[in-house]
């Protein structure tokens, strides 16, 4: 616990510590942003692939003639 207090004092009072803390926050934010961006792109990719597969299945689906049942 004493190490955490020393680290917080360092980050609050030392200009190098402040820059280091800001740098770590920026890098953390960028990592989270890129992770969510990669997730969003992967979701769009999966949706696109599923749409292509659905359209191909519709093209190859056999059409059943319902009029034959009437006679």
C-alpha positions as CSV (number, residue, x, y, z in Angstrom):
1,X,0.0,0.0,0.0
2,X,2.9,2.3,0.7
3,X,4.1,1.9,-2.9
4,X,0.7,3.1,-4.2
5,X,1.0,6.3,-2.0
6,X,4.5,6.9,-3.3
7,X,3.4,6.5,-6.9
8,X,0.4,8.8,-6.5
9,X,2.7,11.5,-4.9
10,X,5.1,11.1,-7.8
11,X,2.3,11.5,-10.4
12,X,0.8,14.5,-8.6
13,X,3.9,16.5,-7.9
14,X,6.6,15.6,-10.4
15,X,6.3,17.0,-13.9
16,X,7.9,13.9,-15.4
17,X,5.5,11.8,-13.4
18,X,2.6,13.9,-14.7
19,X,3.7,13.5,-18.3
20,X,4.2,9.8,-17.8
21,X,0.7,9.4,-16.3
22,X,-0.9,11.3,-19.2
23,X,1.1,9.2,-21.7
24,X,-0.1,6.0,-20.1
25,X,-3.7,7.3,-20.1
26,X,-3.4,8.2,-23.8
27,X,-1.9,4.8,-24.7
28,X,-4.7,3.1,-22.7
29,X,-7.4,5.1,-24.5
30,X,-5.9,4.3,-27.9
31,X,-5.7,0.6,-27.0
32,X,-9.4,0.6,-26.0
33,X,-10.4,2.6,-29.1
34,X,-8.5,0.2,-31.5
35,X,-10.0,-2.8,-29.7
36,X,-13.5,-1.5,-30.1
37,X,-12.7,-0.5,-33.7
38,X,-11.5,-4.0,-34.5
39,X,-14.6,-5.4,-32.9
40,X,-16.9,-3.1,-35.0
41,X,-15.1,-4.0,-38.2
42,X,-15.3,-7.7,-37.4
43,X,-19.1,-7.4,-36.8
44,X,-19.5,-5.7,-40.1
45,X,-17.4,-8.3,-41.8
46,X,-19.5,-11.1,-40.4
47,X,-22.7,-9.4,-41.4
48,X,-21.4,-8.9,-44.9
49,X,-20.4,-12.5,-45.3
50,X,-23.8,-13.7,-43.9
51,X,-25.6,-11.5,-46.4
52,X,-23.5,-12.9,-49.3
53,X,-24.2,-16.5,-48.2
54,X,-27.9,-15.7,-47.8
55,X,-28.1,-14.3,-51.4
56,X,-26.3,-17.3,-52.8
57,X,-28.7,-19.7,-51.1
58,X,-31.7,-17.8,-52.5
59,X,-30.2,-18.1,-56.0
60,X,-29.8,-21.8,-55.7
61,X,-33.1,-22.5,-54.0
62,X,-35.5,-24.7,-56.0
63,X,-38.8,-23.1,-56.8
64,X,-41.7,-25.4,-56.0
65,X,-44.8,-25.2,-58.2
66,X,-47.8,-24.9,-56.0
67,X,-50.3,-25.1,-58.9
68,X,-49.7,-28.8,-59.2
69,X,-51.5,-29.3,-55.9
70,X,-54.7,-27.8,-57.2
71,X,-55.4,-30.6,-59.8
